[in-house]
Structure formats: C-alpha cells, structure tokens
Amino acid sequence: MNLSPGTPPATNSGSLGAAADGVYSGAFTCGATGALAAGTDTAVALNGGRVTVPYSPSLNTKAFSAEYWYYPSNASGQVTIGNIQYPNNPVRKGWCVLSYADHWGFRLYDPSGGSLTFNTPAVAGSVNGKWTHVAVTYDGTSNAVVYLDGVIAVTGVQTNFAPNPESALTFGLRIDGYAVPGMGDELALYTNALSFSAIAAHYAAGTNSAVDAHASTVLADNPVGYWRLNEPV
C-alpha cells in the first residue's frame, strides 16, 4: 500500500525527537520485510520514492556517523543517502553515500564544492539483491571510514570537509532525483565518529536471530536521528 506523503511520518527515535521526523514521498511502500534477523520489524520499499528529513544543524555536524541497511534492486551509482547542499546552491557541501552495481562509495565535499570519494573494493557477486549494513564515519578533522556488514571496507583522508549548511537529508533518492530502487531499514545518524567496536556491535545485533536487541544497541550510542522506517501499512 502506498501512503500519502507524510502519512504517517518516518518517526525519529533519536534525541532530536519529532523535530527530525521524516516525510515519505514518491513511490514507496511501507511494511516490507525488514533487514533484522530477529523480531517482526519492517522496512520501507523505495521504488523512486524517498524519505526526507528537514534540515537541522544537529544533523550536519563536522564529525558524524551514519548507518543503515539497504537492499538495492538496481544500483547504478546513485545516492542512497545524501546530506548535501543542493540544488539551491551550485557549490555543493556535505556528504553522501552512493551504491554501484559492485561497490559502495562515501563522498565528502569541501568548501569550494570539490569532493573526495572513498570507494570500497568490489563486493562478491553484486550489491543488488541482498541486504547490506552500510556505515560511514568521519572524525571531523581528516579520517573517513566505510564499513560494510560490520567490517572496515575502506579508509581515507579528507582534511577540508564542509558540512551541509541548509538542505534536507534524503534517503533513497537524491534531493533532485536519481533514485536507488530497493528497500531501506534502520537509518541512524550520530554527531561523532563511532568506533569499530560500536559498528561491529550494531551489525551483530541486527544479524542475531536469537535476540531482538538491535534498536536498544543503536540507542545506547545516542543517535540524534534514528528512523526505524517501520511505519505500518
């Protein structure tokens, strides 16, 4: 069932609360089978649709981490999550994560609109047709890390990162279009660079079929935004 945009909101369970609730729009379906191994939590299917979260400085800090589960059906180099100043200003600032057919990329923009992209090695088989836990961290000064399924996939250095100063966060579709069809689940954003052990623990909690502890594990690390994307059909 496709719901009207904003009905219901993509509820934020992080510390910003309802001020950072998201809005569903475009072609989406709530109640899809979720990524987590335990429990009955659901995901959202995004088939040209997106989740949009209003701009907040608290979602655009110099140091940050973002994590989510994504099941691309046709990844081709587009943005799965974007926190980018665009299209209101032609000089892009902020960051995004891209999914390609065989790898993922983490892009960080600088004050002039230039960018550095840190690409993971090619994954076995394809990115498409399976759930992947994607996490990216930046320490606010130089160090960028991409994790896939709880393991470091690539590291890089960006010493001139400029956070997004004005535009909404989008998930599943870049703010000006270019979708990544598939399913998304358990999106979280933090104002610090999570440690390797924290990322590994989040992934382990999501894949543990014996105990439904993923949400409590994520919340223990104090996300400002945590969108479970489990709104009812």
Secondary structure, DSSP 8 states (H G I E B T S, - for coil): ----TTSS-B-B-STTGGGG-BEEESSEEEEEE-S-SSS--EEEEESS-EEEE---GGGS-SSEEEEEEEEESS-SSEEEEEEE--SSSSS--EEEEEE-SS-EEEEEE-TTS-EEEEE----SS-STTS-EEEEEEE-SSSEEEEEETTEEEEEEE-SS----SS--EEESEETTEEE--EEEEEEEEESS---HHHHHHHHHHHH-SS---HHHHHHTT--SEEE------
